[in-house]
Amino acid sequence: MSSRTGRYSGYIRPFSYGIDLLIINFLSYYFLPEPLNIFSYHLFISIAWILIAWNVAFYEVFRFTTEFQILGKIVKQYVLFLIFNFAYLGYFYKFSEPSQMIKFISLSLVLVTVEKFSVYYFLRRFRVTFGGNFRRVIIVGNGKQVDQLIHFFNDNPDYGYKLIHVFDTKELKKNNFKSCFEYVTENKIDEIYCSLNSLTNNELNRFVNFTDNNLKKLKLLPDSKNVLSRNLILDYYGYIPIVSLRNIPLDKRTSQIIKRTFDIVFSLFVIIGVLSWLTPVLAIWIKLESKGPVFFKQKRNGLNYEEFYCYKFRSMRLNPIADLEQVQKNDPRITRIGAFMRKTSIDELPQFFNVLLGDMSVVGPRPHMVSHTEMYAKRVDKFMVRHFIKPGITGLAQTNGYRGEVENEKDIINRVKYDIFYLENWSILLDIKIIIMTIANAVRGEEKAY
């Protein structure tokens, strides 16, 4: 995953997981008696630690998370980890000295607490001293809550928010917010904070549409927790309530780790189990039928709109418009082996190398050619929302009949709707379901597979 201004390093949470697991395993080896110093127990406490941490969101610590909230997570982790360990001992052993177990777990949590707060305070100091790990923000609106948020950003640089500008809505309404949107684009603003007291529903919708189409985050200053009816995320910056309009499960680091682990395991399985022997066979066939390379690479837009090379088995004869025109039914550019590969989706298999490299995921919105992405971004509302997550080899839209050629406006609009539903409702079970449906469709054959 590419790093972005305002985001934590992708190594911080894996580092914390690794350090914490080392601590609990080392201390269990040092404090607990010989019968427990076996591989099965160390495996148990490692898995138990991870499952509990996932359940209590132990590693979900954000820049606006308070020290008190972190302590609450630590207490939950301690109590549940203690229960899990005594349950294990009660089932497998007659353990007559519970004080040793309590001492081991208590010391473990003390050291984990020191490590957790050390990272937390280091990041806050890092933002102040070096100006790194920050987000560029603007505020739109007037009123008491806006003034409080201005003071919060200015008085708390360690949270990592850099307030660039405050817009008066009375001035913005004169040009229908055009100057604000131009300012956001020109100054590379990451997040927009709007006061709901200062905007009508139609004006709020303009901000929603702009942020969705330009990969910006929109957050709101509400009157109360119930100011809007839709399912929203409520956070607190100090005592100031902040509402986020779009809930993306893959913004959570735990979800990213689960999805990335699944991607690596699944892609390695395909690369070793299928591509290792299939590639030489197809290479000979492709070369015999037409001149050119075995693989075809094409620039496409991925996470955060960044470009990457997407790999496929070459299914067409060499032609100058391969990067400009989509393949159509009975396209004369397609070779005989190419037609077979496209019909069975075998031509897509090299994209598992893209998955292994981290440019793509097994499941996600299908990436488009750069020229088509630019065209659809201008024509289709919320098209850019798809780029909040990694593109995929297959996706929810493809399993519901919207794969291949975009024949009309309805095709791309429905594809975007499915993609947005996927990114707002992601789960690993949904990924598995989509993969199964994709394999079933490939075996059964699809009308638009050409």
C-alpha positions as semicolon CSV with decimal commas, in nm:
position;residue;x (nm);y (nm);z (nm)
1;M;0,000;0,000;0,000
2;S;0,134;0,341;-0,095
3;S;0,194;0,585;0,184
4;R;-0,005;0,908;0,190
5;T;0,023;1,235;0,377
6;G;-0,184;1,213;0,690
7;R;-0,171;0,836;0,723
8;Y;0,020;0,630;0,974
9;S;0,299;0,417;0,839
10;G;0,169;0,076;0,740
11;Y;0,441;-0,080;0,958
12;I;0,329;0,065;1,292
13;R;0,049;-0,176;1,373
14;P;0,230;-0,492;1,254
15;F;0,526;-0,372;1,464
16;S;0,300;-0,338;1,769
17;Y;0,149;-0,683;1,711
18;G;0,496;-0,836;1,682
19;I;0,637;-0,666;1,992
20;D;0,333;-0,758;2,204
21;L;0,343;-1,123;2,097
22;L;0,715;-1,137;2,175
23;I;0,648;-0,993;2,521
24;I;0,376;-1,239;2,620
25;N;0,561;-1,542;2,482
26;F;0,893;-1,447;2,644
27;L;0,735;-1,379;2,984
28;S;0,531;-1,700;2,974
29;Y;0,852;-1,891;2,908
30;Y;1,030;-1,711;3,192
31;F;0,755;-1,718;3,463
32;L;0,542;-2,023;3,399
33;P;0,638;-2,381;3,497
34;E;0,783;-2,640;3,258
35;P;0,454;-2,813;3,161
36;L;0,335;-2,490;2,994
37;N;0,655;-2,426;2,798
38;I;0,532;-2,618;2,498
39;F;0,451;-2,509;2,145
40;S;0,074;-2,566;2,179
41;Y;0,044;-2,324;2,473
42;H;0,251;-2,053;2,304
43;L;0,037;-2,095;1,993
44;F;-0,277;-2,072;2,206
45;I;-0,180;-1,748;2,384
46;S;-0,070;-1,590;2,054
47;I;-0,400;-1,671;1,881
48;A;-0,600;-1,575;2,192
49;W;-0,419;-1,242;2,215
50;I;-0,493;-1,159;1,849
51;L;-0,860;-1,263;1,870
52;I;-0,918;-1,063;2,187
53;A;-0,736;-0,761;2,042
54;W;-0,954;-0,781;1,735
55;N;-1,271;-0,803;1,945
56;V;-1,190;-0,508;2,175
57;A;-1,026;-0,302;1,896
58;F;-0,704;-0,302;2,100
59;Y;-0,495;-0,174;1,809
60;E;-0,756;0,069;1,676
61;V;-0,581;0,376;1,817
62;F;-0,624;0,691;1,609
63;R;-0,482;1,041;1,634
64;F;-0,795;1,162;1,817
65;T;-0,807;0,862;2,059
66;T;-0,760;0,977;2,421
67;E;-0,530;0,823;2,680
68;F;-0,837;0,724;2,884
69;Q;-0,978;0,531;2,585
70;I;-0,646;0,349;2,545
71;L;-0,649;0,252;2,913
72;G;-1,002;0,118;2,867
73;K;-0,883;-0,105;2,583
74;I;-0,591;-0,228;2,796
75;V;-0,822;-0,322;3,087
76;K;-1,054;-0,516;2,851
77;Q;-0,757;-0,694;2,695
78;Y;-0,617;-0,784;3,039
79;V;-0,943;-0,925;3,179
80;L;-1,028;-1,133;2,871
81;F;-0,671;-1,260;2,830
82;L;-0,672;-1,367;3,196
83;I;-1,002;-1,552;3,151
84;F;-0,879;-1,727;2,836
85;N;-0,564;-1,847;3,011
86;F;-0,741;-1,982;3,319
87;A;-0,996;-2,153;3,093
88;Y;-0,708;-2,322;2,908
89;L;-0,542;-2,431;3,233
90;G;-0,868;-2,558;3,379
91;Y;-0,932;-2,770;3,073
92;F;-0,586;-2,917;3,016
93;Y;-0,401;-2,898;3,350
94;K;-0,443;-2,905;3,726
95;F;-0,262;-2,582;3,799
96;S;-0,228;-2,519;4,173
97;E;-0,046;-2,182;4,164
98;P;-0,272;-1,917;4,004
99;S;-0,044;-1,642;4,137
100;Q;0,216;-1,732;3,876
101;M;-0,038;-1,693;3,598
102;I;-0,163;-1,361;3,735
103;K;0,198;-1,237;3,772
104;F;0,280;-1,338;3,413
105;I;-0,027;-1,171;3,261
106;S;-0,002;-0,859;3,480
107;L;0,364;-0,802;3,392
108;S;0,286;-0,868;3,027
109;L;0,016;-0,602;3,026
110;V;0,244;-0,356;3,206
111;L;0,513;-0,393;2,939
112;V;0,254;-0,384;2,659
113;T;0,108;-0,066;2,812
114;V;0,453;0,094;2,818
115;E;0,509;-0,004;2,453
116;K;0,164;0,117;2,347
117;F;0,191;0,457;2,510
118;S;0,551;0,495;2,389
119;V;0,436;0,459;2,027
120;Y;0,136;0,686;2,093
121;Y;0,344;0,969;2,241
122;F;0,626;0,921;1,989
123;L;0,383;0,981;1,702
124;R;0,244;1,292;1,870
125;R;0,596;1,428;1,922
126;F;0,692;1,329;1,567
127;R;0,408;1,540;1,426
128;V;0,507;1,846;1,628
129;T;0,884;1,820;1,577
130;F;0,907;1,705;1,217
131;G;0,566;1,800;1,079
132;G;0,507;1,447;0,953
133;N;0,200;1,225;0,963
134;F;-0,037;1,523;0,932
135;R;-0,358;1,595;0,744
136;R;-0,431;1,923;0,567
137;V;-0,781;2,040;0,657
138;I;-1,020;2,329;0,600
139;I;-1,333;2,431;0,791
140;V;-1,651;2,559;0,627
141;G;-1,900;2,740;0,846
142;N;-1,959;2,979;1,131
143;G;-2,061;2,954;1,493
144;K;-1,948;2,843;1,834
145;Q;-1,859;2,485;1,737
146;V;-1,651;2,609;1,444
147;D;-1,458;2,838;1,681
148;Q;-1,401;2,544;1,916
149;L;-1,271;2,327;1,634
150;I;-1,037;2,604;1,516
151;H;-0,891;2,628;1,867
152;F;-0,864;2,250;1,888
153;F;-0,661;2,227;1,566
154;N;-0,440;2,526;1,656
155;D;-0,383;2,423;2,019
156;N;-0,320;2,053;1,952
157;P;-0,061;2,016;1,673
158;D;0,033;1,676;1,819
159;Y;-0,296;1,537;1,683
160;G;-0,157;1,586;1,334
161;Y;-0,415;1,819;1,177
162;K;-0,288;2,126;0,992
163;L;-0,566;2,384;0,957
164;I;-0,504;2,556;0,624
165;H;-0,808;2,782;0,591
166;V;-1,150;2,866;0,738
167;F;-1,426;2,958;0,493
168;D;-1,720;3,184;0,576
169;T;-2,029;3,023;0,421
170;K;-2,187;3,363;0,344
171;E;-1,898;3,446;0,113
172;L;-1,891;3,097;-0,041
173;K;-2,262;3,102;-0,126
174;K;-2,206;3,401;-0,353
175;N;-2,022;3,182;-0,607
176;N;-2,204;2,857;-0,522
177;F;-1,901;2,716;-0,332
178;K;-1,690;2,707;-0,649
179;S;-1,398;2,896;-0,487
180;C;-1,392;2,650;-0,197
181;F;-1,380;2,347;-0,423
182;E;-1,104;2,503;-0,636
183;Y;-0,907;2,585;-0,319
184;V;-0,934;2,224;-0,198
185;T;-0,804;2,090;-0,529
186;E;-0,522;2,342;-0,573
187;N;-0,395;2,314;-0,213
188;K;-0,420;1,934;-0,182
189;I;-0,658;1,942;0,113
190;D;-0,719;1,601;0,275
191;E;-1,031;1,666;0,482
192;I;-1,318;1,917;0,482
193;Y;-1,506;1,995;0,804
194;C;-1,852;2,149;0,755
195;S;-2,081;2,299;1,016
196;L;-2,436;2,173;0,961
197;N;-2,570;2,494;1,113
198;S;-2,431;2,683;0,814
199;L;-2,549;2,460;0,526
200;T;-2,881;2,363;0,374
201;N;-2,943;2,002;0,265
202;N;-2,880;2,091;-0,099
203;E;-2,552;2,265;-0,011
204;L;-2,446;1,967;0,200
205;N;-2,516;1,740;-0,097
206;R;-2,283;1,955;-0,309
207;F;-2,003;1,887;-0,060
208;V;-2,087;1,516;-0,047
209;N;-2,074;1,488;-0,426
210;F;-1,752;1,692;-0,451
211;T;-1,566;1,490;-0,188
212;D;-1,685;1,159;-0,331
213;N;-1,572;1,253;-0,680
214;N;-1,235;1,394;-0,571
215;L;-1,117;1,142;-0,310
216;K;-1,151;1,383;-0,017
217;K;-1,286;1,309;0,330
218;L;-1,591;1,506;0,449
219;K;-1,664;1,539;0,819
220;L;-1,946;1,730;0,987
221;L;-1,999;1,937;1,299
222;P;-2,349;1,835;1,414
223;D;-2,592;1,994;1,658
224;S;-2,639;1,658;1,829
225;K;-2,577;1,290;1,772
226;N;-2,918;1,255;1,604
227;V;-2,887;1,541;1,357
228;L;-2,884;1,304;1,059
229;S;-3,085;0,987;1,005
230;R;-2,835;0,777;0,810
231;N;-2,588;0,535;0,968
232;L;-2,288;0,754;1,048
233;I;-1,964;0,732;1,247
234;L;-1,938;0,963;1,546
235;D;-1,596;1,051;1,688
236;Y;-1,485;1,310;1,941
237;Y;-1,197;1,554;1,900
238;G;-1,162;1,639;2,267
239;Y;-1,525;1,717;2,352
240;I;-1,621;1,820;1,998
241;P;-1,846;1,568;1,814
242;I;-1,738;1,496;1,456
243;V;-1,948;1,298;1,208
244;S;-1,801;1,100;0,916
245;L;-2,044;1,041;0,630
246;R;-1,893;0,732;0,467
247;N;-1,806;0,417;0,660
248;I;-1,533;0,219;0,484
249;P;-1,448;-0,102;0,678
250;L;-1,114;-0,130;0,498
251;D;-1,001;0,198;0,656
252;K;-0,946;-0,008;0,973
253;R;-0,597;-0,150;0,996
254;T;-0,726;-0,485;1,125
255;S;-0,944;-0,527;0,817
256;Q;-0,652;-0,429;0,592
257;I;-0,430;-0,693;0,754
258;I;-0,698;-0,962;0,715
259;K;-0,759;-0,874;0,350
260;R;-0,388;-0,843;0,268
261;T;-0,311;-1,178;0,434
262;F;-0,589;-1,343;0,238
263;D;-0,462;-1,180;-0,085
264;I;-0,106;-1,304;-0,031
265;V;-0,211;-1,661;0,056
266;F;-0,461;-1,685;-0,230
267;S;-0,228;-1,530;-0,490
268;L;0,060;-1,759;-0,390
269;F;-0,173;-2,058;-0,422
270;V;-0,269;-1,955;-0,777
271;I;0,086;-1,857;-0,882
272;I;0,246;-2,179;-0,753
273;G;-0,041;-2,417;-0,817
274;V;-0,164;-2,292;-1,154
275;L;0,058;-2,033;-1,323
276;S;0,380;-2,231;-1,264
277;W;0,275;-2,492;-1,522
278;L;0,008;-2,304;-1,722
279;T;0,230;-2,011;-1,822
280;P;0,479;-2,217;-2,032
281;V;0,191;-2,393;-2,211
282;L;0,011;-2,068;-2,293
283;A;0,340;-1,895;-2,383
284;I;0,407;-2,150;-2,658
285;W;0,052;-2,124;-2,790
286;I;0,050;-1,741;-2,786
287;K;0,388;-1,721;-2,962
288;L;0,290;-1,974;-3,231
289;E;-0,024;-1,781;-3,323
290;S;0,106;-1,423;-3,332
291;K;0,420;-1,219;-3,285
292;G;0,474;-1,026;-2,965
293;P;0,527;-1,075;-2,592
294;V;0,348;-1,338;-2,387
295;F;0,228;-1,081;-2,135
296;F;0,041;-0,759;-2,198
297;K;0,075;-0,472;-1,954
298;Q;-0,144;-0,166;-1,937
299;K;-0,152;0,140;-1,710
300;R;-0,457;0,152;-1,487
301;N;-0,569;0,356;-1,186
302;G;-0,569;0,193;-0,844
303;L;-0,581;0,293;-0,478
304;N;-0,595;0,672;-0,433
305;Y;-0,603;0,709;-0,813
306;E;-0,236;0,609;-0,842
307;E;-0,128;0,447;-1,168
308;F;0,018;0,098;-1,191
309;Y;0,085;-0,159;-1,463
310;C;-0,183;-0,428;-1,479
311;Y;-0,063;-0,761;-1,627
312;K;-0,254;-1,006;-1,848
313;F;-0,178;-1,284;-2,094
314;R;-0,174;-1,121;-2,438
315;S;-0,501;-1,209;-2,610
316;M;-0,481;-0,975;-2,910
317;R;-0,250;-0,915;-3,201
318;L;-0,020;-0,617;-3,153
319;N;-0,214;-0,300;-3,237
320;P;-0,170;0,074;-3,171
321;I;-0,511;0,124;-3,005
322;A;-0,486;-0,142;-2,734
323;D;-0,462;0,127;-2,465
324;L;-0,746;0,336;-2,606
325;E;-1,033;0,113;-2,718
326;Q;-1,208;-0,158;-2,518
327;V;-1,248;-0,500;-2,668
328;Q;-1,585;-0,547;-2,840
329;K;-1,778;-0,856;-2,940
330;N;-1,620;-1,030;-3,242
331;D;-1,323;-0,792;-3,221
332;P;-1,085;-0,879;-3,511
333;R;-0,781;-0,802;-3,293
334;I;-0,844;-1,109;-3,073
335;T;-0,649;-1,425;-3,157
336;R;-0,796;-1,777;-3,138
337;I;-0,613;-1,858;-2,814
338;G;-0,704;-1,508;-2,698
339;A;-1,074;-1,578;-2,749
340;F;-1,045;-1,897;-2,542
341;M;-0,854;-1,720;-2,264
342;R;-1,100;-1,431;-2,249
343;K;-1,401;-1,662;-2,250
344;T;-1,264;-1,853;-1,952
345;S;-1,100;-1,545;-1,788
346;I;-0,761;-1,720;-1,798
347;D;-0,607;-1,404;-1,948
348;E;-0,661;-1,233;-1,610
349;L;-0,450;-1,480;-1,410
350;P;-0,119;-1,282;-1,430
351;Q;-0,292;-1,016;-1,221
352;F;-0,225;-1,238;-0,921
353;F;0,131;-1,103;-0,951
354;N;-0,023;-0,755;-0,912
355;V;-0,200;-0,884;-0,601
356;L;0,123;-1,024;-0,458
357;L;0,301;-0,693;-0,527
358;G;0,024;-0,502;-0,348
359;D;-0,113;-0,304;-0,643
360;M;-0,437;-0,501;-0,650
361;S;-0,654;-0,724;-0,435
362;V;-0,821;-1,051;-0,532
363;V;-1,161;-0,884;-0,488
364;G;-1,236;-0,517;-0,543
365;P;-1,357;-0,268;-0,806
366;R;-1,219;-0,356;-1,149
367;P;-0,953;-0,104;-1,262
368;H;-1,011;0,078;-1,589
369;M;-0,769;0,205;-1,851
370;V;-0,634;0,548;-1,755
371;S;-0,807;0,718;-2,050
372;H;-1,141;0,560;-1,956
373;T;-1,101;0,644;-1,588
374;E;-1,056;1,012;-1,674
375;M;-1,361;1,001;-1,901
376;Y;-1,589;0,825;-1,650
377;A;-1,471;1,048;-1,364
378;K;-1,616;1,348;-1,552
379;R;-1,936;1,177;-1,666
380;V;-2,040;0,943;-1,383
381;D;-2,129;1,073;-1,038
382;K;-1,927;0,919;-0,750
383;F;-1,708;0,722;-0,990
384;M;-1,395;0,825;-0,795
385;V;-1,526;0,667;-0,472
386;R;-1,410;0,331;-0,613
387;H;-1,050;0,444;-0,564
388;F;-1,076;0,458;-0,184
389;I;-0,978;0,089;-0,188
390;K;-0,752;-0,132;-0,400
391;P;-0,888;-0,257;-0,733
392;G;-0,956;-0,627;-0,773
393;I;-0,923;-0,910;-1,022
394;T;-1,295;-0,968;-0,973
395;G;-1,565;-0,774;-0,795
396;L;-1,927;-0,758;-0,690
397;A;-2,024;-0,576;-1,009
398;Q;-1,863;-0,843;-1,228
399;T;-2,051;-1,125;-1,053
400;N;-2,379;-0,940;-1,109
401;G;-2,351;-0,909;-1,486
402;Y;-2,144;-0,590;-1,522
403;R;-1,815;-0,721;-1,655
404;G;-1,632;-0,658;-1,981
405;E;-1,734;-0,393;-2,230
406;V;-1,927;-0,085;-2,115
407;E;-2,196;-0,067;-2,380
408;N;-2,395;0,226;-2,239
409;E;-2,417;0,473;-1,951
410;K;-2,633;0,234;-1,749
411;D;-2,354;-0,026;-1,740
412;I;-2,098;0,203;-1,577
413;I;-2,351;0,363;-1,339
414;N;-2,461;0,023;-1,207
415;R;-2,099;-0,093;-1,186
416;V;-2,020;0,207;-0,965
417;K;-2,324;0,136;-0,745
418;Y;-2,209;-0,221;-0,684
419;D;-1,852;-0,105;-0,618
420;I;-1,966;0,151;-0,360
421;F;-2,187;-0,108;-0,190
422;Y;-1,887;-0,340;-0,173
423;L;-1,648;-0,087;-0,018
424;E;-1,910;0,017;0,241
425;N;-2,004;-0,342;0,331
426;W;-1,675;-0,532;0,294
427;S;-1,614;-0,851;0,488
428;I;-1,384;-1,147;0,426
429;L;-1,696;-1,365;0,386
430;L;-1,821;-1,133;0,110
431;D;-1,483;-1,171;-0,065
432;I;-1,508;-1,551;-0,048
433;K;-1,865;-1,541;-0,181
434;I;-1,757;-1,323;-0,477
435;I;-1,465;-1,556;-0,556
436;I;-1,696;-1,861;-0,555
437;M;-1,947;-1,678;-0,780
438;T;-1,665;-1,575;-1,016
439;I;-1,540;-1,934;-1,051
440;A;-1,896;-2,057;-1,107
441;N;-1,956;-1,794;-1,376
442;A;-1,627;-1,882;-1,549
443;V;-1,718;-2,253;-1,560
444;R;-2,073;-2,180;-1,671
445;G;-1,965;-1,917;-1,925
446;E;-2,082;-1,556;-1,942
447;E;-2,246;-1,363;-2,225
448;K;-2,009;-1,067;-2,191
449;A;-1,692;-1,278;-2,158
450;Y;-1,526;-1,181;-2,488
